[in-house]
Amino acid sequence: MADPVLLRLPFSHFCRKAEWGLTQAGVAYSTVDVGLFTLRDVRRVNPEGTVPVLRDGDRLVVGASNVLAWADARRVVGPALYPAPLRAEVRAWEAWADATIGPVARREAYRALIADPRLARGHGLPFWSRTPAARRIYLGVLKTLKARRFEAADSAAMPVIVAHIQAQLAGKPFLFGNEPTAADVATAAMLEPLVVSAPERGYARLPGWSDAVGLMGRVRPATTTRTASRKMRSLDWTRFITASKLTPIEAAPALRCECGVPDWTKA
Ligand SMILES: N[C@@H](CCC(=O)N[C@@H](CS)C(=O)NCC(=O)O)C(=O)O
């Protein structure tokens, strides 16, 4: 049977989380990319309109957490993403990372991009997004995210988040011991957009920042990149749409990263 196919937006941190989980579990997969300007088409497959979506034959797995659970159940190598004795703690930490680190890191990363669009290179974004003209787009994203109202809260939250990670690590290589779990995967993926922006936003000086970056370095598989892969073709859409009709979509956590700015994708 053909490898499962992950529908992704290459720089999306939820897609990164899904890929890192698949890789940790040693599950072979391929990727197909949707672009920012075609993101709205994902609704044909997933009513939530978000990626990642994994297609395994005629079945879809929607949402990064569901992909991790799916990968863990098919694990070929490596440590469990949700080890039985730690399952509740790992799930709780993962949910915290998605809901708390994710939105702050996204808003801060976009604020840094407005200050210096050249940082887009570090996110693996295309050339046009590194030019001053791209500021208008980053501003659009921040407006969609209603980021202005979170400005003070975000800069207060990030030191607390980093201190929380540092305290949980307490010198261990991973959050819950010597092996990475879904908690580490989620934490690292949610924080990743902030890495290139940390100096600009002043977080690189935080006492726990190097611990958080070290964790990311240990968790992030070298084989996954934010570089574009093959684009979705009409046959891919047909296959995903067919699978979506056969799969009762499991409820994904009511969380979304609105990197698909309405102006571009929902107009
Ligand atoms: N609950 C989903 C959320 C995924 C998500 O928000 N993905 C973003 C990309 S990072 C997306 O597709 N956004 C499209 C939109 O909001 O229109 C998960 O955990 O995977």
The ligand as an SDF file (V2000), in Angstrom:
LIG
                    3D

 20 19  0  0  0  0  0  0  0  0999 V2000
   -6.7150   22.2640   15.0760 N   0  0  0  0  0  0  0  0  0  0  0  0
   -5.7680   22.1920   13.9890 C   0  0  0  0  0  0  0  0  0  0  0  0
   -5.3470   23.6030   13.6430 C   0  0  0  0  0  0  0  0  0  0  0  0
   -4.4270   23.6500   12.4530 C   0  0  0  0  0  0  0  0  0  0  0  0
   -4.2960   25.0390   11.8960 C   0  0  0  0  0  0  0  0  0  0  0  0
   -4.7670   26.0210   12.4730 O   0  0  0  0  0  0  0  0  0  0  0  0
   -3.6270   25.1210   10.7440 N   0  0  0  0  0  0  0  0  0  0  0  0
   -3.4470   26.3950   10.0870 C   0  0  0  0  0  0  0  0  0  0  0  0
   -2.0440   26.4220    9.5130 C   0  0  0  0  0  0  0  0  0  0  0  0
   -0.8510   26.6180   10.8320 S   0  0  0  0  0  0  0  0  0  0  0  0
   -4.4380   26.5750    8.9630 C   0  0  0  0  0  0  0  0  0  0  0  0
   -4.6280   25.6710    8.1970 O   0  0  0  0  0  0  0  0  0  0  0  0
   -5.0600   27.7590    8.8910 N   0  0  0  0  0  0  0  0  0  0  0  0
   -5.9670   28.0520    7.8200 C   0  0  0  0  0  0  0  0  0  0  0  0
   -7.0180   29.0610    8.2110 C   0  0  0  0  0  0  0  0  0  0  0  0
   -7.1110   29.3670    9.4050 O   0  0  0  0  0  0  0  0  0  0  0  0
   -7.7300   29.4970    7.3190 O   0  0  0  0  0  0  0  0  0  0  0  0
   -4.5470   21.3340   14.3790 C   0  0  0  0  0  0  0  0  0  0  0  0
   -4.2900   21.1470   15.5670 O   0  0  0  0  0  0  0  0  0  0  0  0
   -3.8940   20.8240   13.4700 O   0  0  0  0  0  0  0  0  0  0  0  0
  1  2  1  0
  2  3  1  0
  2 18  1  0
  3  4  1  0
  4  5  1  0
  5  6  2  0
  5  7  1  0
  7  8  1  0
  8  9  1  0
  8 11  1  0
  9 10  1  0
 11 12  2  0
 11 13  1  0
 13 14  1  0
 14 15  1  0
 15 16  2  0
 15 17  1  0
 18 19  2  0
 18 20  1  0
M  END
$$$$
